[in-house]
Amino acid sequence: MGKTILETERLSLREITYDDADDLALILCDAETMQYYPRPLDRYEINSWIERIFERYKLNGHGLWAVILKAESRFIGDCGLMIQQVDEIDELEVGYQFNKQFWGHGYATEAARGCMDYAANTMGRNRIISMIRPENNPSRRVAERNGLKIEKLVHWRDYDHYVYVSEV
Ligand SMILES: CC(C)(COP(=O)(O)OP(=O)(O)OC[C@H]1O[C@@H](n2cnc3c(N)ncnc32)[C@H](O)[C@@H]1OP(=O)(O)O)[C@@H](O)C(=O)NCCC(=O)NCCS
């Protein structure tokens, strides 16, 4: 079982492990869920995706974490803090991807809020960004519900993205 990082009212965020591969595949290999990414992953790519997360844990002490719905002890998504280079500056990004069975309950908003609080209270970081494609309305609503505001539009990883920013 991965190390627990933080808890919110309904959710627990812990480190991802190889045992999460099947649950992650339901998210990362699904065409609808991945419509704002270059492409869905193939199932065989999941373990190397997990290895890249492990590298982030080792290097930075954080990365994307598993989101567990406490009431059902179920893996419902990933959410966490990643260092991203934007306009040649290392920024701290809150990112999230949820199993579509669990959309529309406020879980992504709650998990992202938990990560923002963790960044501020545990890491002492008050500038958090989210890189969001203009057409990704569900993700923009998550950011806006958590008080993030558009700072600028940038061309990043081949697509236009809004840089949403929160100064906690
Ligand atoms: C982005 C994503 C995580 C958002 O998931 P979501 O279910 O829409 O977001 P939430 O879990 O916060 O749910 C918000 C919705 O639940 C509703 N809701 C129900 N109960 C709620 C509660 N207690 N608190 C907040 N919202 C609640 C809200 O009204 C909201 O609906 P609305 O957006 O129509 O107003 C999801 O669409 C996803 O996984 N997308 C694919 C991956 C992706 O694009 N990631 C982001 C890349 S930048």
The ligand as a Gaussian input file, in Angstrom:
#p B3LYP/6-31G(d) Opt

LIG

0 1
 C      -11.378000      17.214000     -15.274000
 C      -12.134000      16.157000     -14.472000
 C      -11.224000      15.531000     -13.447000
 C      -13.278000      16.870000     -13.760000
 O      -14.134000      15.914000     -13.174000
 P      -15.583000      16.359000     -12.733000
 O      -16.305000      15.216000     -12.218000
 O      -16.240000      17.134000     -13.809000
 O      -15.194000      17.389000     -11.608000
 P      -15.639000      17.287000     -10.119000
 O      -15.382000      15.895000      -9.651000
 O      -15.001000      18.353000      -9.316000
 O      -17.152000      17.514000     -10.242000
 C      -17.668000      18.782000     -10.547000
 C      -19.104000      18.618000     -10.922000
 O      -19.767000      17.856000      -9.914000
 C      -20.828000      18.628000      -9.342000
 N      -20.795000      18.386000      -7.904000
 C      -21.596000      17.503000      -7.285000
 N      -21.330000      17.497000      -5.973000
 C      -20.323000      18.392000      -5.764000
 C      -19.605000      18.815000      -4.605000
 N      -19.858000      18.324000      -3.377000
 N      -18.613000      19.747000      -4.739000
 C      -18.317000      20.263000      -5.962000
 N      -18.975000      19.880000      -7.095000
 C      -19.971000      18.961000      -6.994000
 C      -20.528000      20.064000      -9.701000
 O      -21.729000      20.793000      -9.837000
 C      -19.761000      19.948000     -10.969000
 O      -20.580000      19.978000     -12.095000
 P      -20.406000      21.158000     -13.159000
 O      -18.954000      21.147000     -13.562000
 O      -21.327000      20.757000     -14.247000
 O      -20.771000      22.407000     -12.434000
 C      -12.696000      15.036000     -15.373000
 O      -13.519000      15.611000     -16.329000
 C      -11.600000      14.229000     -16.037000
 O      -11.043000      13.299000     -15.470000
 N      -11.275000      14.593000     -17.299000
 C      -10.272000      13.882000     -18.059000
 C       -8.854000      14.194000     -17.644000
 C       -8.545000      15.671000     -17.762000
 O       -8.916000      16.311000     -18.728000
 N       -7.852000      16.197000     -16.737000
 C       -7.507000      17.588000     -16.652000
 C       -6.422000      17.959000     -17.578000
 S       -6.047000      19.718000     -17.451000

